[in-house]
Amino acid sequence: MSDRLELLDKKVSQVLDRLESLKRDNASLKDENASLRSQLGQLQQDLDSMKLSQNDQADVIRSKLVSVLGRIEELEKSGL
């Protein structure tokens, strides 16, 4: 009977040790998750900023192209 109680006590101790280990792992993973969420948020902001910048550049290029095409059209009309 004593052997069974010792075995049970040992198994309970192992379960408790494993539970503590899992709690530590969970806390660590929660910290890592928070850090990754923060990084994701920053990357999303950077991407949005890059999209705006790219759209602005496209608008400038489009405007210059329209201007150049207009000048070419004027040259064609003048017969040059």
Backbone torsions as a table, in degrees:
resi	resn	phi	psi	omega
1	MET	NA	-39.2	-179.7
2	SER	-64.1	-38.1	178.4
3	ASP	-63.5	-38.9	179.6
4	ARG	-66.5	-40.6	178.8
5	LEU	-66.6	-39.3	178.3
6	GLU	-65.4	-41.2	178.1
7	LEU	-64.3	-43.3	177.8
8	LEU	-62.9	-44.2	178.5
9	ASP	-60.7	-42.0	178.9
10	LYS	-63.3	-43.7	-179.6
11	LYS	-66.9	-39.4	177.6
12	VAL	-63.7	-41.6	177.4
13	SER	-62.3	-41.5	178.3
14	GLN	-63.2	-41.8	178.5
15	VAL	-63.5	-43.5	179.6
16	LEU	-65.0	-40.6	176.6
17	ASP	-62.1	-44.0	179.4
18	ARG	-63.9	-39.5	178.5
19	LEU	-62.6	-43.3	177.6
20	GLU	-63.4	-40.3	177.8
21	SER	-62.8	-43.1	178.6
22	LEU	-64.9	-36.9	177.3
23	LYS	-63.8	-42.6	178.1
24	ARG	-64.0	-44.0	178.5
25	ASP	-61.2	-41.6	-179.6
26	ASN	-63.3	-43.8	179.0
27	ALA	-62.7	-42.2	178.6
28	SER	-63.4	-42.9	179.5
29	LEU	-67.3	-34.8	176.4
30	LYS	-64.3	-41.9	177.5
31	ASP	-62.7	-44.9	179.7
32	GLU	-63.3	-40.4	178.8
33	ASN	-61.9	-43.6	178.8
34	ALA	-62.4	-42.0	178.7
35	SER	-63.6	-43.5	179.6
36	LEU	-66.3	-36.3	176.8
37	ARG	-63.7	-40.8	178.5
38	SER	-63.3	-45.4	178.5
39	GLN	-62.4	-40.6	179.0
40	LEU	-62.9	-42.6	177.9
41	GLY	-60.7	-43.3	179.2
42	GLN	-65.5	-42.4	178.1
43	LEU	-62.8	-37.4	178.3
44	GLN	-65.5	-40.9	177.2
45	GLN	-63.8	-43.7	178.9
46	ASP	-61.0	-42.8	179.6
47	LEU	-63.2	-44.8	178.6
48	ASP	-61.2	-41.4	178.7
49	SER	-63.7	-42.0	178.9
50	MET	-65.1	-38.2	178.4
51	LYS	-62.8	-44.3	178.6
52	LEU	-62.0	-43.9	179.8
53	SER	-62.5	-42.8	180.0
54	GLN	-64.9	-40.4	178.0
55	ASN	-64.2	-40.2	177.8
56	ASP	-62.4	-44.2	179.3
57	GLN	-63.6	-40.3	179.1
58	ALA	-63.5	-39.5	178.3
59	ASP	-64.2	-41.3	179.3
60	VAL	-64.5	-45.4	179.8
61	ILE	-63.3	-43.4	179.3
62	ARG	-60.5	-43.9	179.8
63	SER	-62.6	-44.9	178.9
64	LYS	-64.5	-39.7	179.9
65	LEU	-64.0	-43.5	178.0
66	VAL	-61.1	-41.5	178.8
67	SER	-63.0	-46.2	-179.9
68	VAL	-64.4	-42.7	178.8
69	LEU	-63.8	-37.6	176.8
70	GLY	-63.7	-41.4	178.6
71	ARG	-67.3	-38.8	177.2
72	ILE	-63.0	-42.2	179.2
73	GLU	-62.4	-40.5	177.1
74	GLU	-62.8	-41.5	178.2
75	LEU	-63.1	-40.7	178.8
76	GLU	-64.7	-37.6	180.0
77	LYS	-69.2	-33.4	-179.3
78	SER	-79.6	-7.1	174.7
79	GLY	86.0	17.0	179.8
80	LEU	-88.1	NA	NA
